[in-house]
Amino acid sequence: ADRALMALMRKCYEKGGIVAAICAAPGLVASQLDDVSGKRFTCFEGFQDAMIAKGAVFTPESAVVDGRLITGRGAGHAVNFGLAILETLKGKETADRVRAGLML
């Protein structure tokens, strides 16, 4: 409901920034992005309709990276979501080292 924060998120994304959202946030927050048509995403069951209405494609995976949009299913998937963010920002090798350190 914070219009200023949503405007900042949209501006960041429009300028090439990354948006990461987990649980209900893909449906409540990321759905406010203008360019999500065709993007794959995940979220907590029941919050997918707003993204689907904008042409995004729901998949019930743990974490989904589609370009500059990173989404996670819910709290139980937070580690996979975090690793997806890390891999996007710092590369697969770094994410694999952290994954190994977590014994995953």
TILUM-883803 format. One record per atom (N, C-alpha, C, O, CB): x, y, z; residue in one letter; residue number from 1; atom name. Coordinates in Angstrom, 2 decimals. Glycine has a CB too. Layout:
<recs>
px,py,pz,residuo,num,atomo
X,Y,Z,a,NUM,CA $
...
</recs>
This chain:
<recs>
px,py,pz,residuo,num,atomo
0.81,-1.20,0.00,a,1,N $
0.00,0.00,0.00,a,1,CA $
0.86,1.27,0.00,a,1,C $
0.33,2.37,-0.13,a,1,O $
-0.92,0.00,1.20,a,1,CB $
2.18,1.12,0.15,d,2,N $
3.07,2.28,0.18,d,2,CA $
3.38,2.70,-1.27,d,2,C $
4.24,2.10,-1.92,d,2,O $
4.39,1.96,0.97,d,2,CB $
2.69,3.70,-1.74,r,3,N $
2.83,4.13,-3.14,r,3,CA $
4.24,4.60,-3.48,r,3,C $
4.74,4.33,-4.57,r,3,O $
1.85,5.24,-3.44,r,3,CB $
4.87,5.29,-2.55,a,4,N $
6.23,5.78,-2.80,a,4,CA $
7.20,4.61,-2.96,a,4,C $
8.07,4.64,-3.83,a,4,O $
6.70,6.70,-1.66,a,4,CB $
7.06,3.59,-2.12,l,5,N $
7.93,2.42,-2.21,l,5,CA $
7.67,1.65,-3.50,l,5,C $
8.62,1.18,-4.14,l,5,O $
7.71,1.51,-1.00,l,5,CB $
6.41,1.52,-3.89,m,6,N $
6.09,0.82,-5.14,m,6,CA $
6.63,1.58,-6.34,m,6,C $
7.09,0.97,-7.30,m,6,O $
4.57,0.62,-5.27,m,6,CB $
6.56,2.90,-6.31,a,7,N $
7.12,3.72,-7.38,a,7,CA $
8.62,3.54,-7.48,a,7,C $
9.17,3.46,-8.57,a,7,O $
6.77,5.20,-7.17,a,7,CB $
9.29,3.47,-6.34,l,8,N $
10.74,3.24,-6.31,l,8,CA $
11.08,1.87,-6.90,l,8,C $
12.04,1.75,-7.66,l,8,O $
11.27,3.35,-4.87,l,8,CB $
10.30,0.84,-6.55,m,9,N $
10.53,-0.50,-7.09,m,9,CA $
10.36,-0.49,-8.61,m,9,C $
11.20,-1.03,-9.33,m,9,O $
9.58,-1.52,-6.44,m,9,CB $
9.29,0.12,-9.09,r,10,N $
9.05,0.17,-10.54,r,10,CA $
10.18,0.91,-11.25,r,10,C $
10.64,0.47,-12.31,r,10,O $
7.70,0.85,-10.84,r,10,CB $
10.62,2.01,-10.69,k,11,N $
11.71,2.80,-11.28,k,11,CA $
12.99,1.98,-11.33,k,11,C $
13.69,1.97,-12.34,k,11,O $
11.93,4.10,-10.49,k,11,CB $
13.30,1.29,-10.24,c,12,N $
14.50,0.44,-10.19,c,12,CA $
14.44,-0.63,-11.28,c,12,C $
15.42,-0.84,-11.99,c,12,O $
14.64,-0.23,-8.79,c,12,CB $
13.31,-1.29,-11.40,y,13,N $
13.15,-2.36,-12.39,y,13,CA $
13.22,-1.80,-13.82,y,13,C $
13.86,-2.39,-14.69,y,13,O $
11.80,-3.09,-12.18,y,13,CB $
12.59,-0.67,-14.05,e,14,N $
12.62,-0.04,-15.38,e,14,CA $
14.03,0.33,-15.80,e,14,C $
14.36,0.33,-16.98,e,14,O $
11.74,1.20,-15.38,e,14,CB $
14.88,0.65,-14.82,k,15,N $
16.26,1.05,-15.12,k,15,CA $
17.22,-0.14,-15.15,k,15,C $
18.44,0.05,-15.21,k,15,O $
16.73,2.06,-14.10,k,15,CB $
16.67,-1.38,-15.10,g,16,N $
17.52,-2.57,-15.21,g,16,CA $
17.82,-3.25,-13.90,g,16,C $
18.61,-4.19,-13.87,g,16,O $
18.78,-2.21,-15.85,g,16,CB $
17.22,-2.81,-12.81,g,17,N $
17.45,-3.43,-11.51,g,17,CA $
16.71,-4.74,-11.35,g,17,C $
15.84,-5.08,-12.16,g,17,O $
17.06,-2.49,-10.40,g,17,CB $
17.05,-5.45,-10.31,i,18,N $
16.45,-6.74,-9.99,i,18,CA $
15.37,-6.55,-8.94,i,18,C $
15.53,-5.76,-8.01,i,18,O $
17.53,-7.75,-9.50,i,18,CB $
14.28,-7.29,-9.09,v,19,N $
13.24,-7.33,-8.06,v,19,CA $
13.14,-8.77,-7.59,v,19,C $
12.98,-9.69,-8.40,v,19,O $
11.86,-6.81,-8.61,v,19,CB $
13.23,-8.97,-6.28,a,20,N $
13.10,-10.29,-5.67,a,20,CA $
11.93,-10.24,-4.68,a,20,C $
11.83,-9.33,-3.86,a,20,O $
14.43,-10.73,-4.95,a,20,CB $
11.05,-11.24,-4.78,a,21,N $
9.86,-11.26,-3.93,a,21,CA $
9.54,-12.71,-3.56,a,21,C $
9.63,-13.60,-4.40,a,21,O $
8.66,-10.59,-4.64,a,21,CB $
9.16,-12.92,-2.32,i,22,N $
8.85,-14.27,-1.84,i,22,CA $
7.49,-14.29,-1.15,i,22,C $
7.02,-13.26,-0.67,i,22,O $
9.95,-14.77,-0.87,i,22,CB $
6.88,-15.44,-1.11,c,23,N $
5.62,-15.71,-0.42,c,23,CA $
4.48,-14.99,-1.14,c,23,C $
4.25,-15.25,-2.32,c,23,O $
5.71,-15.26,1.06,c,23,CB $
3.76,-14.11,-0.49,a,24,N $
2.66,-13.39,-1.11,a,24,CA $
3.15,-12.21,-1.95,a,24,C $
2.41,-11.70,-2.79,a,24,O $
1.69,-12.90,-0.05,a,24,CB $
4.38,-11.77,-1.74,a,25,N $
4.90,-10.56,-2.39,a,25,CA $
4.92,-10.60,-3.92,a,25,C $
4.70,-9.56,-4.54,a,25,O $
6.28,-10.30,-1.90,a,25,CB $
5.16,-11.74,-4.56,p,26,N $
5.07,-11.71,-6.02,p,26,CA $
3.68,-11.26,-6.49,p,26,C $
3.57,-10.48,-7.45,p,26,O $
5.39,-13.09,-6.60,p,26,CB $
2.64,-11.74,-5.84,g,27,N $
1.29,-11.36,-6.22,g,27,CA $
0.89,-9.98,-5.77,g,27,C $
0.16,-9.28,-6.48,g,27,O $
0.33,-12.35,-5.68,g,27,CB $
1.34,-9.57,-4.60,l,28,N $
0.94,-8.27,-4.05,l,28,CA $
1.85,-7.13,-4.48,l,28,C $
1.40,-5.99,-4.63,l,28,O $
0.91,-8.34,-2.55,l,28,CB $
3.13,-7.42,-4.67,v,29,N $
4.11,-6.37,-4.94,v,29,CA $
4.65,-6.44,-6.37,v,29,C $
4.53,-5.47,-7.12,v,29,O $
5.26,-6.46,-3.95,v,29,CB $
5.23,-7.58,-6.75,a,30,N $
5.82,-7.69,-8.09,a,30,CA $
4.77,-7.52,-9.18,a,30,C $
5.10,-7.14,-10.30,a,30,O $
6.51,-9.05,-8.25,a,30,CB $
3.53,-7.81,-8.87,s,31,N $
2.46,-7.63,-9.85,s,31,CA $
2.26,-6.16,-10.21,s,31,C $
1.55,-5.85,-11.17,s,31,O $
1.15,-8.22,-9.32,s,31,CB $
2.85,-5.27,-9.46,q,32,N $
2.75,-3.84,-9.76,q,32,CA $
3.79,-3.38,-10.78,q,32,C $
3.79,-2.23,-11.20,q,32,O $
2.90,-3.04,-8.48,q,32,CB $
4.67,-4.30,-11.19,l,33,N $
5.63,-3.98,-12.25,l,33,CA $
4.89,-3.94,-13.58,l,33,C $
3.90,-4.65,-13.77,l,33,O $
6.79,-5.03,-12.30,l,33,CB $
5.36,-3.11,-14.49,d,34,N $
4.68,-2.96,-15.77,d,34,CA $
5.01,-4.07,-16.76,d,34,C $
4.17,-4.39,-17.61,d,34,O $
5.05,-1.64,-16.38,d,34,CB $
6.18,-4.67,-16.67,d,35,N $
6.63,-5.58,-17.72,d,35,CA $
6.84,-7.00,-17.19,d,35,C $
7.98,-7.45,-17.07,d,35,O $
7.92,-5.07,-18.35,d,35,CB $
5.75,-7.70,-16.87,v,36,N $
5.89,-9.08,-16.39,v,36,CA $
5.25,-10.10,-17.33,v,36,C $
5.30,-11.30,-17.05,v,36,O $
5.28,-9.21,-15.01,v,36,CB $
4.66,-9.64,-18.42,s,37,N $
4.02,-10.56,-19.36,s,37,CA $
5.04,-11.57,-19.89,s,37,C $
6.11,-11.20,-20.38,s,37,O $
3.39,-9.77,-20.53,s,37,CB $
4.68,-12.84,-19.78,g,38,N $
5.56,-13.92,-20.24,g,38,CA $
6.59,-14.36,-19.21,g,38,C $
7.24,-15.39,-19.40,g,38,O $
6.27,-13.50,-21.47,g,38,CB $
6.75,-13.62,-18.13,k,39,N $
7.72,-13.98,-17.09,k,39,CA $
7.21,-15.17,-16.28,k,39,C $
6.02,-15.24,-15.95,k,39,O $
7.99,-12.78,-16.15,k,39,CB $
8.10,-16.10,-15.97,r,40,N $
7.79,-17.20,-15.07,r,40,CA $
7.98,-16.71,-13.64,r,40,C $
8.89,-15.93,-13.36,r,40,O $
8.68,-18.45,-15.37,r,40,CB $
7.11,-17.18,-12.73,f,41,N $
7.22,-16.78,-11.33,f,41,CA $
6.60,-17.87,-10.45,f,41,C $
5.91,-18.76,-10.93,f,41,O $
6.52,-15.41,-11.09,f,41,CB $
6.88,-17.76,-9.16,t,42,N $
6.24,-18.60,-8.16,t,42,CA $
5.82,-17.71,-7.00,t,42,C $
6.28,-16.57,-6.88,t,42,O $
7.19,-19.74,-7.68,t,42,CB $
4.95,-18.22,-6.16,c,43,N $
4.52,-17.50,-4.97,c,43,CA $
3.73,-18.45,-4.08,c,43,C $
3.50,-19.60,-4.43,c,43,O $
3.66,-16.25,-5.36,c,43,CB $
3.34,-17.96,-2.93,f,44,N $
2.50,-18.72,-2.02,f,44,CA $
1.17,-19.00,-2.71,f,44,C $
0.57,-18.11,-3.32,f,44,O $
2.28,-17.96,-0.67,f,44,CB $
0.71,-20.23,-2.61,e,45,N $
-0.54,-20.65,-3.25,e,45,CA $
-1.68,-19.69,-2.91,e,45,C $
-1.92,-19.39,-1.74,e,45,O $
-0.91,-22.08,-2.82,e,45,CB $
-2.37,-19.21,-3.94,g,46,N $
-3.50,-18.32,-3.75,g,46,CA $
-3.19,-16.87,-4.05,g,46,C $
-4.10,-16.05,-4.10,g,46,O $
-3.99,-18.44,-2.38,g,46,CB $
-1.91,-16.52,-4.25,f,47,N $
-1.53,-15.14,-4.53,f,47,CA $
-1.06,-14.94,-5.97,f,47,C $
-0.48,-13.90,-6.29,f,47,O $
-0.45,-14.70,-3.57,f,47,CB $
-1.29,-15.91,-6.82,q,48,N $
-0.78,-15.87,-8.19,q,48,CA $
-1.68,-15.10,-9.17,q,48,C $
-1.21,-14.73,-10.25,q,48,O $
-0.59,-17.26,-8.68,q,48,CB $
-2.92,-14.85,-8.84,d,49,N $
-3.87,-14.31,-9.81,d,49,CA $
-3.48,-12.95,-10.39,d,49,C $
-3.67,-12.73,-11.59,d,49,O $
-5.20,-14.19,-9.18,d,49,CB $
-2.96,-12.05,-9.59,a,50,N $
-2.60,-10.71,-10.09,a,50,CA $
-1.48,-10.78,-11.13,a,50,C $
-1.51,-10.05,-12.12,a,50,O $
-2.18,-9.80,-8.93,a,50,CB $
-0.51,-11.65,-10.91,m,51,N $
0.58,-11.81,-11.88,m,51,CA $
0.06,-12.49,-13.15,m,51,C $
0.41,-12.09,-14.26,m,51,O $
1.75,-12.63,-11.26,m,51,CB $
-0.76,-13.51,-12.98,i,52,N $
-1.32,-14.21,-14.14,i,52,CA $
-2.15,-13.23,-14.98,i,52,C $
-2.11,-13.27,-16.21,i,52,O $
-2.20,-15.42,-13.69,i,52,CB $
-2.91,-12.36,-14.33,a,53,N $
-3.73,-11.37,-15.04,a,53,CA $
-2.88,-10.43,-15.88,a,53,C $
-3.36,-9.87,-16.87,a,53,O $
-4.56,-10.57,-14.04,a,53,CB $
-1.61,-10.26,-15.50,k,54,N $
-0.70,-9.40,-16.27,k,54,CA $
0.10,-10.20,-17.29,k,54,C $
1.01,-9.67,-17.93,k,54,O $
0.24,-8.66,-15.33,k,54,CB $
-0.23,-11.49,-17.45,g,55,N $
0.41,-12.31,-18.48,g,55,CA $
1.60,-13.11,-18.00,g,55,C $
2.26,-13.75,-18.82,g,55,O $
0.84,-11.45,-19.58,g,55,CB $
1.89,-13.10,-16.71,a,56,N $
3.00,-13.90,-16.17,a,56,CA $
2.55,-15.36,-16.05,a,56,C $
1.35,-15.65,-16.04,a,56,O $
3.47,-13.35,-14.78,a,56,CB $
3.52,-16.25,-15.96,v,57,N $
3.25,-17.69,-15.96,v,57,CA $
3.63,-18.29,-14.61,v,57,C $
4.80,-18.31,-14.24,v,57,O $
4.02,-18.39,-17.10,v,57,CB $
2.63,-18.76,-13.87,f,58,N $
2.85,-19.36,-12.55,f,58,CA $
3.42,-20.76,-12.68,f,58,C $
2.98,-21.55,-13.51,f,58,O $
1.55,-19.39,-11.75,f,58,CB $
4.41,-21.07,-11.83,t,59,N $
4.96,-22.40,-11.70,t,59,CA $
5.19,-22.66,-10.22,t,59,C $
5.72,-21.80,-9.53,t,59,O $
6.28,-22.57,-12.53,t,59,CB $
4.81,-23.83,-9.72,p,60,N $
4.93,-24.09,-8.28,p,60,CA $
6.33,-24.53,-7.83,p,60,C $
6.46,-25.34,-6.92,p,60,O $
3.94,-25.15,-7.89,p,60,CB $
7.36,-24.01,-8.45,e,61,N $
8.73,-24.34,-8.07,e,61,CA $
9.12,-23.61,-6.79,e,61,C $
8.46,-22.65,-6.40,e,61,O $
9.72,-24.00,-9.21,e,61,CB $
10.19,-24.06,-6.16,s,62,N $
10.68,-23.46,-4.92,s,62,CA $
11.12,-22.02,-5.12,s,62,C $
10.73,-21.13,-4.36,s,62,O $
11.84,-24.28,-4.37,s,62,CB $
11.92,-21.79,-6.14,a,63,N $
12.40,-20.45,-6.49,a,63,CA $
12.51,-20.38,-8.00,a,63,C $
12.87,-21.36,-8.65,a,63,O $
13.79,-20.14,-5.81,a,63,CB $
12.19,-19.23,-8.56,v,64,N $
12.20,-19.05,-10.00,v,64,CA $
12.95,-17.75,-10.33,v,64,C $
12.67,-16.70,-9.76,v,64,O $
10.75,-19.02,-10.58,v,64,CB $
13.89,-17.86,-11.25,v,65,N $
14.59,-16.68,-11.77,v,65,CA $
14.22,-16.54,-13.23,v,65,C $
14.44,-17.46,-14.03,v,65,O $
16.16,-16.81,-11.58,v,65,CB $
13.66,-15.42,-13.59,d,66,N $
13.34,-15.12,-14.99,d,66,CA $
13.84,-13.72,-15.27,d,66,C $
13.16,-12.72,-15.00,d,66,O $
11.80,-15.27,-15.29,d,66,CB $
15.01,-13.67,-15.81,g,67,N $
15.63,-12.37,-16.07,g,67,CA $
15.91,-11.66,-14.77,g,67,C $
16.63,-12.18,-13.91,g,67,O $
14.73,-11.51,-16.95,g,67,CB $
15.36,-10.47,-14.62,r,68,N $
15.59,-9.65,-13.43,r,68,CA $
14.51,-9.81,-12.37,r,68,C $
14.44,-9.03,-11.42,r,68,O $
15.68,-8.20,-13.83,r,68,CB $
13.66,-10.82,-12.54,l,69,N $
12.62,-11.11,-11.55,l,69,CA $
12.93,-12.43,-10.86,l,69,C $
13.04,-13.48,-11.51,l,69,O $
11.21,-11.15,-12.22,l,69,CB $
13.08,-12.38,-9.55,i,70,N $
13.39,-13.57,-8.74,i,70,CA $
12.24,-13.74,-7.75,i,70,C $
11.91,-12.82,-7.00,i,70,O $
14.78,-13.43,-7.99,i,70,CB $
11.63,-14.93,-7.76,t,71,N $
10.50,-15.16,-6.86,t,71,CA $
10.69,-16.46,-6.09,t,71,C $
11.32,-17.41,-6.57,t,71,O $
9.18,-15.20,-7.65,t,71,CB $
10.12,-16.49,-4.89,g,72,N $
10.19,-17.67,-4.04,g,72,CA $
8.79,-18.05,-3.58,g,72,C $
7.91,-17.21,-3.45,g,72,O $
11.10,-17.41,-2.83,g,72,CB $
8.61,-19.35,-3.34,r,73,N $
7.29,-19.91,-3.03,r,73,CA $
6.77,-19.51,-1.65,r,73,C $
5.60,-19.15,-1.52,r,73,O $
7.35,-21.42,-3.12,r,73,CB $
7.62,-19.56,-0.63,g,74,N $
7.19,-19.23,0.72,g,74,CA $
8.31,-19.42,1.71,g,74,C $
9.44,-19.73,1.31,g,74,O $
5.98,-20.07,1.13,g,74,CB $
8.02,-19.25,2.99,a,75,N $
9.04,-19.30,4.03,a,75,CA $
9.82,-20.62,4.03,a,75,C $
11.03,-20.62,4.28,a,75,O $
8.41,-19.10,5.39,a,75,CB $
9.17,-21.71,3.74,g,76,N $
9.85,-23.00,3.70,g,76,CA $
10.84,-23.13,2.56,g,76,C $
11.63,-24.07,2.52,g,76,O $
8.84,-24.11,3.60,g,76,CB $
10.80,-22.19,1.64,h,77,N $
11.70,-22.19,0.48,h,77,CA $
12.69,-21.03,0.53,h,77,C $
13.33,-20.71,-0.48,h,77,O $
10.88,-22.12,-0.82,h,77,CB $
12.83,-20.41,1.69,a,78,N $
13.67,-19.22,1.82,a,78,CA $
15.13,-19.48,1.48,a,78,C $
15.80,-18.62,0.90,a,78,O $
13.57,-18.68,3.22,a,78,CB $
15.64,-20.65,1.82,v,79,N $
17.05,-20.95,1.51,v,79,CA $
17.23,-21.01,-0.01,v,79,C $
18.17,-20.42,-0.54,v,79,O $
17.50,-22.28,2.16,v,79,CB $
16.37,-21.72,-0.70,n,80,N $
16.47,-21.81,-2.17,n,80,CA $
16.30,-20.43,-2.80,n,80,C $
16.99,-20.10,-3.77,n,80,O $
15.42,-22.78,-2.73,n,80,CB $
15.39,-19.64,-2.27,f,81,N $
15.18,-18.27,-2.75,f,81,CA $
16.45,-17.44,-2.57,f,81,C $
16.89,-16.76,-3.49,f,81,O $
14.00,-17.62,-2.00,f,81,CB $
17.03,-17.51,-1.38,g,82,N $
18.27,-16.79,-1.10,g,82,CA $
19.41,-17.21,-2.00,g,82,C $
20.19,-16.38,-2.47,g,82,O $
18.67,-16.97,0.33,g,82,CB $
19.51,-18.51,-2.25,l,83,N $
20.55,-19.02,-3.14,l,83,CA $
20.32,-18.56,-4.58,l,83,C $
21.27,-18.30,-5.31,l,83,O $
20.61,-20.55,-3.09,l,83,CB $
19.07,-18.45,-4.99,a,84,N $
18.76,-17.94,-6.33,a,84,CA $
19.18,-16.48,-6.45,a,84,C $
19.71,-16.07,-7.48,a,84,O $
17.25,-18.10,-6.64,a,84,CB $
18.94,-15.70,-5.42,i,85,N $
19.37,-14.30,-5.42,i,85,CA $
20.89,-14.23,-5.47,i,85,C $
21.46,-13.48,-6.26,i,85,O $
18.84,-13.55,-4.16,i,85,CB $
21.55,-15.02,-4.62,l,86,N $
23.01,-15.03,-4.59,l,86,CA $
23.60,-15.42,-5.94,l,86,C $
24.54,-14.78,-6.41,l,86,O $
23.51,-15.99,-3.51,l,86,CB $
23.05,-16.46,-6.56,e,87,N $
23.56,-16.88,-7.87,e,87,CA $
23.38,-15.78,-8.91,e,87,C $
24.26,-15.56,-9.74,e,87,O $
22.84,-18.17,-8.33,e,87,CB $
22.26,-15.10,-8.87,t,88,N $
22.01,-14.00,-9.80,t,88,CA $
23.00,-12.86,-9.60,t,88,C $
23.51,-12.29,-10.57,t,88,O $
20.58,-13.48,-9.65,t,88,CB $
23.28,-12.54,-8.36,l,89,N $
24.17,-11.40,-8.06,l,89,CA $
25.65,-11.74,-8.13,l,89,C $
26.45,-10.92,-8.59,l,89,O $
23.86,-10.87,-6.70,l,89,CB $
26.02,-12.94,-7.67,k,90,N $
27.44,-13.27,-7.52,k,90,CA $
27.91,-14.47,-8.32,k,90,C $
29.09,-14.81,-8.29,k,90,O $
27.74,-13.51,-6.09,k,90,CB $
27.00,-15.13,-9.04,g,91,N $
27.39,-16.23,-9.91,g,91,CA $
27.18,-17.60,-9.29,g,91,C $
27.06,-17.75,-8.07,g,91,O $
28.83,-16.08,-10.30,g,91,CB $
27.15,-18.59,-10.16,k,92,N $
26.89,-19.97,-9.77,k,92,CA $
27.95,-20.52,-8.84,k,92,C $
27.63,-21.23,-7.89,k,92,O $
26.78,-20.84,-10.99,k,92,CB $
29.20,-20.21,-9.10,e,93,N $
30.29,-20.73,-8.26,e,93,CA $
30.13,-20.28,-6.80,e,93,C $
30.27,-21.10,-5.89,e,93,O $
31.66,-20.26,-8.81,e,93,CB $
29.84,-19.03,-6.59,t,94,N $
29.63,-18.53,-5.23,t,94,CA $
28.43,-19.19,-4.59,t,94,C $
28.50,-19.63,-3.43,t,94,O $
29.44,-17.00,-5.25,t,94,CB $
27.32,-19.28,-5.33,a,95,N $
26.11,-19.93,-4.78,a,95,CA $
26.38,-21.40,-4.46,a,95,C $
25.89,-21.91,-3.45,a,95,O $
24.95,-19.81,-5.77,a,95,CB $
27.14,-22.08,-5.30,d,96,N $
27.47,-23.48,-5.04,d,96,CA $
28.32,-23.65,-3.78,d,96,C $
28.13,-24.60,-3.03,d,96,O $
28.20,-24.08,-6.25,d,96,CB $
29.26,-22.72,-3.55,r,97,N $
30.07,-22.77,-2.33,r,97,CA $
29.19,-22.60,-1.09,r,97,C $
29.35,-23.33,-0.11,r,97,O $
31.16,-21.68,-2.37,r,97,CB $
28.29,-21.65,-1.14,v,98,N $
27.39,-21.43,-0.01,v,98,CA $
26.47,-22.64,0.17,v,98,C $
26.25,-23.09,1.29,v,98,O $
26.56,-20.15,-0.23,v,98,CB $
25.94,-23.16,-0.93,r,99,N $
25.07,-24.35,-0.88,r,99,CA $
25.81,-25.50,-0.22,r,99,C $
25.25,-26.20,0.62,r,99,O $
24.59,-24.75,-2.30,r,99,CB $
27.07,-25.71,-0.59,a,100,N $
27.87,-26.79,-0.01,a,100,CA $
28.11,-26.54,1.49,a,100,C $
28.09,-27.47,2.29,a,100,O $
29.23,-26.91,-0.76,a,100,CB $
28.32,-25.29,1.84,g,101,N $
28.52,-24.94,3.24,g,101,CA $
27.27,-25.18,4.08,g,101,C $
27.36,-25.40,5.29,g,101,O $
28.94,-23.50,3.35,g,101,CB $
26.13,-25.13,3.44,l,102,N $
24.86,-25.41,4.12,l,102,CA $
24.53,-26.91,4.09,l,102,C $
23.51,-27.35,4.63,l,102,O $
23.73,-24.61,3.46,l,102,CB $
25.40,-27.67,3.44,m,103,N $
25.24,-29.12,3.26,m,103,CA $
23.95,-29.46,2.50,m,103,C $
23.23,-30.39,2.85,m,103,O $
25.23,-29.83,4.62,m,103,CB $
23.69,-28.67,1.46,l,104,N $
22.53,-28.92,0.60,l,104,CA $
22.96,-29.61,-0.67,l,104,C $
22.12,-29.90,-1.53,l,104,O $
21.79,-27.61,0.28,l,104,CB $
</recs>
